[in-house]
Amino acid sequence: MRPVPALLILLGVMLTAALGVWQYQRAQMRLARQAQIEQAEHAPVITLGAQTYALGDVANRRVRVTGRFLRNRVVYLDNRPRNDQPGFYVVMALQTAPDHVVLVNRGWLPRDLRDRAAIMPYATPAGDVTIEGLAQPDASRAFELGHGGSAAGLVIRQNLDVADYARETSLPLQPFVVMQTNDTGDHLLRDWPAPANGADRNYGYMAQWFGMSLILALLGLRLAYRRGRRLATATDPFTRA
């Protein structure tokens, strides 16, 4: 094989193999992260008091918090289907102390099919209520083009950023959202989907890159073999005769 094609094929083999190794390492990182999340979920419940918590202190942990729902601070997250039925996630602020508020994703609410902007009735406990759930960085995130579906002032939104909502409302929000798991008699559905770790996708990319590396290697061997045969034929006196 000539030097330039041989070098290009060698570089291609090395590059695709390196990308395959990189995807394998990413898959292992995701699996390790998932193991940490599962370990945190099975750790003892944290009872939140009248203090500010860092996200890293409670992320993916089971928490318990007592407070009073602020009915005028509610956001409905749109495009959250369940069993092919359109609906919303109901995210409401919970006042836990005079200077502490936490957002609670209370659960799933079906959409009124007759009026897209109408909100189906649901119950909100009066007075103090104890909420149990998982602390998460956000209340779930759906794909959106730009930020039109998350603009300030909208009750129905596509996504909700905790820090942005704190600035918008001037609420002293904790930097996380509690995904409620206990029943408070509101008839909302809370069968939260298990988060996907994404490792399967990385393994798929890994297989593709390693496959390309193998194909390039076989191509290089074939080209080298054919060139070797041609050179052998060219220098064989009996063949030339």
Phi, psi and omega in degrees: 000141179293154187300315185294308177301322180297319179294319179297318179294319179298316178297320178297318178297315181294319182294311182294324177294319179296321178294324176296318177297320180298317179294324176297317179295321177296320178297318179295322177296319180294320179294321178295320178296318179296322178297321177295319179297315180295323178295319179294322181295333181263005177284164179304150180291136176265122175271115184283130178254195181274069178206166179269133181249143172280148181303319182295339181283336186232355185305129178067011178264151172284130183231160175227132183216143179243135180185193182236129181292137174265099186298334181274001177240075181229142177230137178254115181277118187278166176058048175242077183289154175221120183052045178066013176255128181291150179188187183235159161262134180265110180249121185228145178282138179242117179280114182258341178198166181305328182240028177217130180223142177231141176279138179237124170276102190284336179144190186259139180232127179293153180274147172286111185291344180277331183220111185299328183270354182282146179250124178295149181291145175208161185266140173240121182301140176268145180077195182290141179219145178260125182249133173243144180176191180256133177278124182230156179297330178212175186272011185112147184229131178245158180293138174212150176269115183070214180230021182297327181275003180235018185294149180299145177092346180276133175280323175260120184226165176277316180220166181219117176266128185298312182296318179296320181291325177297317178292322182294318187259349185064021177280140177281072188282142167292151185278038180202172178238137176268119176274100188299138178239337182273159182269126178242019177074023183263352179067019172275152182264136185226041174273077186296134177292142177292134180294135178277135182279342177081003182294326180300321179295318178296321177296324177295314177297321179301314180298322179295314181294317178295324177297316178296321179298317179295319180297316179297320179296316179295322177298316178298318178295320180294316179296320178295320179296316181294321178292322177298320178296318180295319179294320179295321179292322182292330183261359179276115183295326180290325179292318181292327179289000000 
